[in-house]
Amino acid sequence: MAKDTEGAARRFQGLDTWGTGELLETLWSSQSRATAACLPVLPVLGRAADAAIERLSRGTGRLVYAGAGSAGALAALDALELGPTFDWPATRLAVLLAGGLDLSRGLDGGAEDDEAGGRSRVRELRPGPADVVVGVSASGRSAFTVGIVDEARRHGALTVAISSIAGSPLIEAAEHGVVVLTGAEVIAGSTRLGAGTAQKVLLNLFSTTVMTGLGLVFDNLMCNVRPENAKLRQRCITIVSRIAGVGEEAAADALARHGDIKHAVLGLAGCTHAQAEDVLARAGGNLRVALAEIAPQGGNGSCPR
């Protein structure tokens, strides 16, 4: 039985003659196995996340995603969701996708082999010890991605790699190598299937853990969500209502007066906007820490006068 992501497993021979039901069940089963393969690597992923939190908590470092093909597209998707969900600043985020982010003509397969181009792209960012670089490649042999991760590590950045092949060049290049053994694909070599599912899962887990560790979540609520549409504006009202323990009308009024969730919650605790700014600055933007400062004994609390 083939174990490599590029291998052709015998059990899937004759796939093109199978009925729709059998094909769908086989594809579903492969996706389930890919998800299950993520569980054994959680300790390694956790160490990478803890290291990333330490670097990024310094307040200046960037989170950089790198990849080619479908792996790069998944990395880009994860990156692009961080702003709306966690208000992660664009100045602290970069996506290095082989061939560039303009996908109007599809993914540039040939750019995957451009190691020099990868090294050049990351050097343009002037990476340093405060930065975190995440490279994704199912085979671990994408020269573009390997070049980025290796170059970033040479400049002192924290490097994380996600691959389905142990001992691959990408895993060897990174400080934290996350190897998720998804095995041979149902369609041989089509790593957008099982390997891609595992990559999406691990990227979700990594970025959500890092953002939570940086204080961008309160309880299980998106306290930094950007109210960019009607649904999200209502979500902001609901979040303020739950955290502050007030009705939605009062929460909506506080949001209108203070502008965002954190300032609204602190405003409802008795802070002026300027006081809320000061408390949040001392708390590093962490709402839980800020609330603890104004209510150290666990009472209703008020801003210091």
N, C-alpha and C positions, 0 to 999 in steps of 0.2 A: 504494500500500500504506500503510495507516494505521500510524503510528509511536507515537502517543500511547496511553497505557494505557487511555484512555476511547474510543479509536477502534474502528471496526468493520472488520476486515480482510476484503476480498472473498474471499480464499482459503478462508475458513471459512463462507461462505454455504452454506446447505443442510445445515448440521451436524446438524440434527435428523432428517435422512433417512439419515445414514450408518450403516453397520453397526458393531457393538460393537468389532470388531477395528480398523477404520479410525479410529474415535473415540479409542480408547485409544492407538494409535500417535501420533496427532496431539497428544493431551494430553501424552504422554511427551516428544515432540519439543519442545514448548513449554517444558516444565520443564528440559530439557537446555540450551536456548538461554538460559533465565533464569540458570542456573548459570554458563554460559560468560560471560554479560554481567558477572559479578562480577570476572573477572580483570583487565580494564583499569582498574578503580577501586582496586585494591589499594594503589598508591602513596598515593592520597588517604586511604584508610582507615588506612594505616600512620602517616601524619602525625597523624591524629586520635588513634590509639591511643597514640603517643608522648607527645602533649600530655596525654592523660588520665592516663597513668602518672605523669607529672611532677606533676600536680595531686594525684592520689590518694596518691602516696607521702609527702605531707606528714603523713599519718596522721589527718586529721580530716574530710576531704572526703567527700561523698556521691556515689554514682552514681544518677542519676535517669533513669528511662525514661518517655517520654511518647508517647501515640498514641491513636487512635480506631479503632473497628471492628476488622477482622481484623489490621491493622497494629499496633494497640495491644495486642491479645491476644498477638501474637507477641513484642512487646517485653516484656510482662508475663511470658511464659513464660521468656524469657531471664533476666530479673531473678530469678525465683523459683528458678532452678537454681543461682544463684551461692552461696547459703548451703550447701546440701548438698555441692556439689562442691568449693568453695574455702574454706568456712567464712567467707565474706564476712559481716560482722556486719549484722544487720537495722537497727541504728541508723545505718548508712552506706548505706542503700538505700531508694529510694522509687519507687513506680510510680504515675504519673498517667494513668489510663485514663479516657477520656471516659465518663461515666455511672457510674463506680466499678467496683470489682473484684467486686462481687456479680453473677455471670453466670447466676444461676438462672433469670432470665427472658430470657436472651440479651443480645446487644450492643445498646446504646442508640444507634441510628443518628442520632437528632436531636441528641444531645449533641456530635456532631462540629462543629456550627456555632457552638458557644458559646465565642467567643474570650475574652469577659470572664471566663467560668468558668475557662478555662485559666489566664489571668493570675492570677486569685484563688488557684487551687490552688497554683501555684508560689510565689506571694508568701507563702503560709502556711508554706512551708518555710524562708523567709528565706535564699534562695540567696546564695552569695558566691564569691570567687575560688578557694576550695579545691574547689568542687563541679564535677561533670561532668553535663551534661544531654544525653540522646540522644533526639531526636524522630524518629518514623518515620511517613511518609505516602506512599503510592504516587503520588498526584497532586501532593503537595506543597501542597495547598490546604486541608487540614483546619484550619479556623480555630482550633479548640481547641489543636491541636498547635503551630501557628504562634505563637499567643499565648504559650504556655509557653516556647518556645525564645527568642522575642524578649524576653520579660520577664526570663528567666534571664540572657540576655546583657547586658541593661541593668544587672543587678546584679553583673556581673563573672564569672559562671560560664563555664566552657568549654562551648561548645555544638556538638553534632554532629547533622547531619541526614542521613537516608537517604530518598531519593525517586527515582522513575523519570522525573521531568520536570526537565530543565535549566532554570534561571531561574525555578523556581516560588517562591512566597512563602516556603516553608519553607527552601529552599536559600539564598535571599537573607537570611533571618533568622539563619542559623547561621554560626559562625566557620569550621567545617569542613563543607562540603556534599559529600556522597557521592552522586553521580548514577549510578544503574545503569539503563542503557537497555534495559529488557525489552520495550518495544514493545507492540503491540496484543495483547490477550488472545484466546484461542481463543473464549471466550464474552465478547463485547464488554463491557468495563467491569468484569469480575469479577476484580478485582486480588488476590483471595485465591489466584489461580492463579500465573502467571509472576512477577508483582511480589512476591507473598507468598513464593514460594520464594526469590527473591533477597534479600528482607528477612531471612528466617530464616538464610540462609547468611552474610550480612554481620554480623548480630548475633552469630552464633556466633563468627565470626572476630574481631570486635572485642573481645568480652568475654573470650574465651580468651586473646587476645594481651595484653590489659591485666592479667588475673589472673596470667599467666605472668611478665610484666614486673615485677609487684609482689612476686615471690618466692613465690608460692603454689603453685608446681609445682617438683618436684625431678626432674631429667632429664625424662622424660615421665610421671612418676608424680604422682598426686593426693595430695601429702603433707599436705594440709589437709582431706581428705575426712572427713565426719562419719559415724561408724559407727552409722547409724540402723537397720540391719537385719542379718540374718545374712550376707547376701551382702557387705555393706560391711564388716562386722567381719572377715570372712575376707580381704577385699581389704587392709585395714589390716595384717593379719599378713603378707601377702605383700609389701607395700611395705616394711615394716620389715626383713623378711628380705633383700630385694634390696639395700636401701641399706646396711644394716649388715653384710651378708655372713655372716649366721648362719642357722641352721636355723629352721623355723617354730615349733618348740616354744619356743626361746629368744626368738623375736620375740613370741610370744603372752604369755610371762611378762613381758617388758619392757613390753608394752602394759598388762598388768594392773597393773604396779607404777607406771608413769609416766603413764598416762592417754591419751596421744595419740601419733601417729607421731613427731613431732619430738622430744618429750621421751624417747620410747623409744629412738630412734636415738642421741641424745646420752647416754642412760643406758648403753647398750651400749658407748659409747666411754669410759666411766669417770666420767661426770658424776653427781653427786647431782641430785635434782630441783631443789634451790635453785640449784645451779650451772648447770644447763641453763636455768633461768629467766633468770639473769643473762646468759648467753651469747646466748640468743635475743633478749633485750631490746636488747643492744648491736648485734645483727645486724639489727634491725628485723623480726624474725620470719623471716628468710630462712635456711633450713636449710643451704644451700650455704655461705653466708657464715659461719654459726656453726661448721660443721665445719672450714672453712679456718682459723678462729681457734684452734681447739684442736689442729689439726694443720698448722701453717704450712709445714712442710717436706714435707708430703705423706706422712708416716709414719702409723702406726696412731693416734697422737694420744691425748691425755688431757686432761681438764679441768684448768685452772690451779688449783693448790692455794693 
